[in-house]
Each structure stands twice: as C-alpha cells, then as structure tokens.
Amino acid sequence: MALVACIPLVGCQAESSDGSSGGSGASGGSGASGGSGGSGATGGSIDITDATFSRRSADCADYAQSYSSAVVDVQRQLGFEGFVDIVAGADSCTLTSNAIPNHDFDEPGAAFATPTAAIETSFVIQRNPSAASNPTALELQSYDAVMLNGVVVDLLAAGCYGVGDGKIGCNDLNSPWRYDPMSPSANFGTDGHNAHTQPDGRYHYHGDPIAMYGEPDAVSPVIGFAADGFPIFGPYIDDAGTIREAQSGYSLKSGSRSGSGSPGGTYDGTFVDDYEYTGAGDLDECNGMTVDGQYGYYVTRKYPWVLGCLRGTPDGSFGKHP
C-alpha cells in the first residue's frame, strides 16, 4: 500500500507501507520536487539543497516549514549550512533565514567585495496583500523581497556614475545615472546566480536567481515574496497553451545620454536611467500582472529583472536595520 506525503516546497512523495519512498513529484505546479539531495527531512527540517520548486500558492502559509541546505562557496572552497523557517500566523507569516542560499555560489569569475557571511534576519510577509492607491518606489534603505531559499532581493545598487568609485556611496535615491548591477558593463562582480555580497557579507540577488524553478516545460512556481506580500514567480507563463517567458514592459531609450554630469554614450543598459516603461511586454511598471485573479511579480530576462516598484505597501520588517 502506498501513501502520499506532501510537504511544502519539496512536493509529494509516495511512501510504501514498509517506509520506502518514491520520487513522484506533484503535477500541475501544486507541489515541488527536490533537486540534488533535495527532498529528505533531517532533524525536523526539509533539505532543499538545489531543489526545484513547483508550488504556485500565493499564500505564504502554504510554505510553513523548516528548511535546510548544504552548499559551497566555490572560490573559497568553504562549506555553508543554510536554514529557512517559515511560521504562519492568522494574517502574516514570519520567514527567518541566515541568508545562505540553497545552491553553491561565488563561482570562478565572480568578484565579491566581502566574504559571504551567515546573517540571521526575519521578515514578515502579509498573507492577504492588497494594491495601494499608487505603487511604492524601491528604496535603498529596504530589501525588495525575500526568496523562499532565504536570500533577499536587493535590486538597487548604491553606486552611481560620478560618485566615488561608482560602486558604493550613492545613497541619494534621486541621484542620476545609478548603475544597473545586471549590466555586463557595470562590473559589479556578481556570480552565476546574479548575486554578490554587501559590505556585511550578506549574499543577495540583483536579478534572476537562476535557481528554484525548472525547465521551460511548465509555468513557473512561486520562488519568493516581495516586501508588500505579493508572490514572485519564475519567468515562465502559459500563453494560450504555449509556455513562454514573461516579457518586461520596459525598453531602452533611444539616442544618447546628455546633460550636465552625464556619462555620455548611447543608452545601452549600463544605468537604470537608460530604461523607460513603454508597456511593450506583458507586465506592468512593477514587473507584475494578474493571472487567474492573482497578482504577482515575474522574473524577467530584461530590466527590471524582478521588480520595478511595489504594487502594495511594503512591510517595515524589510527595512535594512543596522
């Protein structure tokens, strides 16, 4: 006799009466499947090392569980243990993690400014978020989102053309010519997961984590939650039966940069000011859309990568506290 056991993020497994289990992942995006080493439970936590998620629930409570991972800083050849605890309340969930991802990181070619460090932080995710009257701009003083592997999304760089060395110290949100760390010409030292470290060693994403979602043969799962509580999906959507990538509504400006203090040159994506919202794709100015009645943000291959703004009201727990 086979029983089916379902657990958040790592899906459903068939367990026979003798206690053995099979890897029957849930279909239709309702569960998730473990990756390398990724579906066992150890000491009360679920191992999500290199796991591919597939659940699409927009309610953070459906992911309430303790998770763990064992990964390597490749260049330093140093092992790390990650953890994520999600606890559900009546109106919100609390996600606590040590900021270590569920995948190896810092591969050759990356140039982290500081060594990666485990930093425990808790975030409050609203279970029933609602859109605000006006979108909220992203801020330098707050994290934009947290992924289900416990790593934050922090899209804005603290580096602007003409301010210091261009990599740090540009703390005025209104400063022009802010670098986009996702641009190859910006040289922010990110690894193969579009991430690097902050001065305190916190590992964080600047774009597509290239992790947690699978191949483009099905719609993408929820891989995180924005600071306003709305879910973040991977890049793949169902367009009338065709699986394809969601398209950003932003476009590069035409012509060349001009004005006092301008870096000059053509608008090539080196700076966030090189882009403007034109509505050319599927997504709104916040990089989200409503599908089957559920609003969510989508990872995209082009700017703004994950979020362009916040459709709802961000929770104060996402503030960067000293």
N, C-alpha and C positions, 0 to 999 in steps of 0.2 A: 504494500500500500504506500502511495506517495502523497506526502503532504506538501503544500506550497507555502513557504515562508516568505513574506515580503517585508523588506526593511527600507527606510528612506535612502535615497541616492544609489544604493547598490542593488536594488531591484528584488526580483522574485527568484527563488531557487526551489527546485523540487527536492524534498528530503524524504528518503525512503524510511520505512519503519525501523530499519536497522541503524538509522542515524547518518547514512551516507547522503551526500547532496550532489545534485547535478546543476549545471550552469544554465538553466533555462531562463534567460532574461525576459523581462516583461515586454510585450509588444505594444505598438501604438503609442510609445512615448510615455507610458504611465508609470514606469519604474526606472531602473537604471541597471547597468551591468558593471561589474568590477573589471579593471584593467589588470595589468601585471601585478600579481599579488593582491588584487583589489577587492575581494568580496568576503574575506574572512572577518570574524569578530574575535577580538582578543581583549581579555580583561574588561569586557563590557563596552568596548568601542569597536567601530567598524573600520577596517582597513580600506582606505580609498587611494592608496598609492597608485598613481597612473590610471585611476578609474575613469571610465566614460559614463557620464550621467545620461539619463533619458527621461526622468520625470519632468512634467510640464506644469505642475501645480503652481499657481501664483500665490498660494498661502504658505508662508514660511513655517507654519505649524506642522505641515506635512513632512518637513525635513528634520523635525526634532529628534535628536540622537547625538551620541558622542562618536566622533570620527578620529582616525589617526592615520599617519603616513610615515614612511621612512624613505628619505631622499638624500641626494648627494649634491653638494656644491662641487661641480665638476673640476673647475680650475684649482680649487684648494684641496680637492680630494678629501673633503670633510663631510661626514655624515650628520644629518639633522633628523629629528623626530618632530613632525608637525601634529597639532591637535586642533580640532574644532568641536565645540559644544554648542548645540542649539537647544534652547529651552523655550517652550511655548507658554504664553500666558493668554488671558482672555482677549486682549486687544493687540498684543505685540509679542514678538519673540526676541530673545536675547541671544546673540551669537558671540561667543567668546573664542578667540583663537590666539596662537602665538606667532602668527604672520609667516609661518613657514609653509610653502606650497606643497601640493601633493605630487609634484613632479620634480625631477632633477633640474638644476638651474645653473647659471653662470658658466655656460659652455665656452670653449675657446672662441675668441673674437669679442666677447663681452668685456667691458672695462668698468667694473663697479667702482665708484668713488670710495666706498667704505665696505668692509666685510659685512656679510649678511649676519643679522642677529635675530634671535627669538625675542619677540616683544609681545607680551600678552595685552590684549585690548578687547573690550566688549562693545558691541553695537546693538542698538535697539531698532528692530525692523517692525514697522506697523503692518498689522495683518490686513487691514481694510483701508488702504490709502485712497485718497481722492485727489482729483486735479485741483490745483489752486486757480484763482482768477487769472493770474499771469504766471508764466514759467519763472523759475528761480535760476539765476545765473550761477554757474560753477564758481567756487571760491578757492583761493589759495589756502585759506585757513581751515578748510574742511576736506575730508575724504569724500569722494563722489559715490562710492559704492563699496560693497564687500562681496567677494565671490564665495561660493559655497565651500571652497577649499580653504577659506580663512584669509585670503590675501586681498588687500584693499586695491581699489582702482583710484588712481590719483592722476588725472589727465593733464592738468596744467603744470607746465614747468615753471620754476622760479628763475628762469633765465630769459633775458631779452637782449636784443641787439643794442650795443652801446652802453650796457650796464655791467660794470665789472668785466669778468671774463666771458660773460654771456651764458654762463651755466648756472649761476646762483646769485641771489641778492636782489632780484627784481620782484619785490613784494607788493608793489602797487598794481592792483588789478587793471587799472586804466592805462598802464604803460603800453605803448605801441610796440609792434614787432617782437612779440613773445614767440620764442621758438616752439615748434611742434616736435617733441621728442621722437615721434614716429617717422619723421622725415630722415632719410639716409644722410642728407647733407647737414643735419643738425648735430650729429656725432655725440649722442648722449650715452653711449656705452651700453645700450640695452642688450639683453641676451636673446635667445631664440624664442622666448615667450613674451617679448616686448616689455620686459621688466628690468629694473635695476634697483639699487638701494638708495635710501635717503641718508642724510648725514648721520642719523642714529642707527643705521643698519637695517631699517625696515625695508623689506622686499615689497615692491608694489608694481602694478601693471599700468602701462600707459596706453594700452590698446588690447587687441585680441590676444587672450592668454594662450591661444593655440593649445588648448588643453580642455578637458572636461566634456567636450562634445565629440561626436563621431564623424564618420564619413558622410558625404552629401547624398545619402540614400533615404533620408528621413528628415522630418522637421527637427530643428534643434531643440534641446531641452533648456530648462531654466538652469543657468550656471551661477547666478548671483542675484543680489537685490541692491537697488540704488538706495541712496540716503533717504529718499522720500517713501520707500516701501514698495515701489513698483518693481516687478521682476525684470531681470536681464536674461534674454535668450541668446543662444548662439546665433550664427549667421543664416541658417537655412530655413526657408519658409516654403509653404505649399501654395503655389500659384496655379489654381485650377487643375490640380493633379500633377503639376510639374514641380519638382523640388529644385529650388534655386536660391542664390544668395539674396538677402535683403539689400536694397540699394539706398545709399545715403542720398539725402536731398541737397547736399552741399556741392558746390562747384568752385573750381579755381577761377579767380578773377582774370579778366583778360588785360593784356597790356603789361606795363612795367610799374614798379614801385616808385613813388615820387614823394616830394615834400621834404621839409627840413628834418634832418636826422634819419632819413630813410636809408636802408642798406643798399638801395638800388637793385637793379636786376629785374628779371621777369617774375611774375607770380608763379612760383614753382612748388609751393607747399612747404617751404622751409619754415615759414611762420604761420601762426593761426590766422593772422590778418590777411593771408593770401587767399582765404576762402570766404565765400558768401553763400547764404542759404537761397537757393533758387527753386526748391520744390521739384527738382529734376528726377528724384527717385521715389521710393516707396514711403520714406519716413519723414516725420515732421522735424522741426528745428531742434528738438531734443533727442533725435535719433530713435524715436519710438513710433508705434502705431497700435491701433486696436484690431485684434483678430478674435473672432468669435466672442465679442463682448469684453475681452480682456486687454487692457492697455499694458504694453511692456516695451522695453528698450531692446535693441538688437545690435549685436556685434557686427560691424561692417569692415570691409577691406579698405575703405577710404575714410577720410575725415568726416565726422568727428570720432570715428573708431568705436566708441561705446556710447557716450552721452554728449550731447551738445548743450544741454541745460537739464533742469529737473522740472518735470511736469507738475509734481506735487510739492509739499512742504518738507524740507529735509529735517530729520531728527537731530537734536543737539548732540547726541552721542557720537556723531560722525565728525565733530569738531576736533581739530588737532590740538590736543592738550599737552602742555609741557611735561 
